[in-house]
Amino acid sequence: MEVTTAATPQTSPQTISSELEVRIRKRFPNPEGSFNLNVHFRALAGFTILFGASGAGKTTLLDCIAGLTDPDDGRIAVGGEDLYDSEKKRNVAAWKRRIGYVQQDLALFPHLTAGENVAYGLRTFSAAERTARSREIFESFRIAHLRDRRPAQISGGERQRVALARALVTEPRALLLDEPLAALDRPTKSSLVSDLRRWNQLHRVPILFVTHNSEEVFALGDEVIVLDGGIIVAQGRPHEVMRVPRLETVANLSGFENIFNATVLALHEDRGTMTCQLGGGKVELETPLVRADVGSRLRVGVRAGDLLLATESPRGLSARNVLPGTIQRLEQRDVIVAAVVDCGGTEFEVHLTLAARDALQLGPGKSVWVVVKTHSCHLMGM
Amino acid sequence: MNWEAFWLTVHLAGIVSTLLLAIGIPLAYWLTYSRWRWKFLVEAAVALPIVLPPTVLGFYVLLALGSRSPIGRWWESLTGHTLAFTFEGLVIGSLLYSLPFAVQPFAASFGAVDSSLLRASASLGHSPLQTFRRIVLPLSKAGLVTGFALSFAHTLGEFGVVLMVGGNIPGVTRTISIDIYDQVQTANYSSANQTAVVLLVISFVVLSIVYGLSRRPWAVGPWR
């Protein structure tokens, strides 16, 4: 007796573990002239954050990977297959690369409904398969009710979901997301992030995620790559790269309001600290010990929110650095007051609450003490 | 009112503007996306009929169609008669004469399609031609209608080229503008006026359609 089983369409995702390898050079224009993009990295399955200021070359890099612009030379490969190789003279056309790309402006087709937009990339599938796949993605991204609407008729957050769904439904070999969460409110953002994470658990592909929001780096990143002026200036796990920056660009981007040139005066290896003199002034700071020689020069970054102000000389504090100074000016920014304090020729920016300003009756000319914890000082190379 | 001349003209304009859709779309596609450095020469050549006196254009078309030119000889060996002073010859002359009025609106509307849509289409696995068919053409509807209407209206009113290439053969090459000229020559003003009014009204209606559409550059409107 013969048993025939009907072939059921396999809708469960394939689990291909792919890796994206990029080693390219490319001249690209930016508002300040032209830069050389020169990068080499591997991205494994999961989120890799591309972090950097605008003009750092992030979008140019994504365009090269997607095949929308040609690098000057180098190699791009995904899952072991060469997409571009200047030595082998190989350059796969963008439309044959199977790389999902959500551009910053989303680029939804205005003359098609959300449903038609999502089905657009399923050209090679049978009609039944197209329907099944788009229904599946519409449900998992919770946008089924938008199916018959045009992009102009739906909200920004919904458009973002449709654009993501349109790229994901094709089951790309790698995914490029150019600031997909920009301009979304916080609840929308976090629900979209959890949808993306869920999708990524099923489809293990490399996801390059561009942002210049440091919050998103910590929320999403398995790995972060920091781009500045077209080159990779730091790479690693988010807390390594973002919290203890070794480079000033990272510090600027990750929110150090105070960055000082400093000279190492003394090392206290028994205590795990060292003493640094700031700038040309008389201010000395006790900072965490790093591998450095006495007399070597480095930079110290301190967040304005990590500093304390006192109106009397504080006593009995654990903090090692208490610096007398004078308030130069106060500036209210939304609900934060930024105080600029002159401590013997070195200016510190300190962030306070409105209530603290009023309770301490702070104003220009007032004598204060700035309190700096040793471990609030982040050391960077020059 | 000379109805024979009227229908001949509408027939001519219909054929010419339809053929210009077929010729103009690929040409406009090439003009929009080609990165050839000498492209501007082709653009200038396409625009020539706008500035050239119709008699000059007609003169060269007549030479090209005559039995002493290779094209004319080839056509003669094929059909047994020359192209000059025939309806077919008139179609060829009018195609050249109205070419920019079709190609320029086509190219302008293709070029106005947001390039990030084309990039998105490529990353979703569509070749440039598939992208053109599914994204560029539907978003260029207004430009296509404009080009069609302008080349239709422009052909309706042509005079110089017709006179040079077609002559004035009733039922074959006598169009309304030639007919009006004839009426005026024989001081038959009221008949000339009747025909002129018809031409005026048709031209106005066609241009109203064109300008009505271009208020909405993305005409996905009522007829989608």
HADDOCK unambig.tbl for C-alpha pairs under 7 A between the chains (distance, minus, plus):
assign (segid A and resid 66 and name CA) (segid B and resid 123 and name CA) 6.83 0.50 0.50
assign (segid A and resid 68 and name CA) (segid B and resid 119 and name CA) 6.76 0.50 0.50
assign (segid A and resid 94 and name CA) (segid B and resid 122 and name CA) 5.86 0.50 0.50
assign (segid A and resid 94 and name CA) (segid B and resid 123 and name CA) 5.94 0.50 0.50
assign (segid A and resid 95 and name CA) (segid B and resid 122 and name CA) 4.50 0.50 0.50
assign (segid A and resid 95 and name CA) (segid B and resid 123 and name CA) 5.29 0.50 0.50
assign (segid A and resid 95 and name CA) (segid B and resid 124 and name CA) 6.53 0.50 0.50
assign (segid A and resid 95 and name CA) (segid B and resid 125 and name CA) 4.13 0.50 0.50
assign (segid A and resid 95 and name CA) (segid B and resid 126 and name CA) 5.46 0.50 0.50
assign (segid A and resid 95 and name CA) (segid B and resid 127 and name CA) 5.90 0.50 0.50
assign (segid A and resid 96 and name CA) (segid B and resid 125 and name CA) 5.94 0.50 0.50
assign (segid A and resid 98 and name CA) (segid B and resid 123 and name CA) 6.98 0.50 0.50
assign (segid A and resid 98 and name CA) (segid B and resid 125 and name CA) 6.75 0.50 0.50
assign (segid A and resid 99 and name CA) (segid B and resid 123 and name CA) 6.42 0.50 0.50
assign (segid A and resid 100 and name CA) (segid B and resid 123 and name CA) 6.25 0.50 0.50
assign (segid A and resid 101 and name CA) (segid B and resid 123 and name CA) 6.35 0.50 0.50
assign (segid A and resid 107 and name CA) (segid B and resid 116 and name CA) 5.82 0.50 0.50
assign (segid A and resid 107 and name CA) (segid B and resid 117 and name CA) 5.17 0.50 0.50
assign (segid A and resid 107 and name CA) (segid B and resid 120 and name CA) 6.40 0.50 0.50
assign (segid A and resid 108 and name CA) (segid B and resid 117 and name CA) 6.99 0.50 0.50
assign (segid A and resid 109 and name CA) (segid B and resid 117 and name CA) 6.53 0.50 0.50
assign (segid A and resid 111 and name CA) (segid B and resid 139 and name CA) 6.99 0.50 0.50
assign (segid A and resid 111 and name CA) (segid B and resid 220 and name CA) 6.66 0.50 0.50
assign (segid A and resid 121 and name CA) (segid B and resid 124 and name CA) 4.60 0.50 0.50
assign (segid A and resid 121 and name CA) (segid B and resid 125 and name CA) 6.17 0.50 0.50
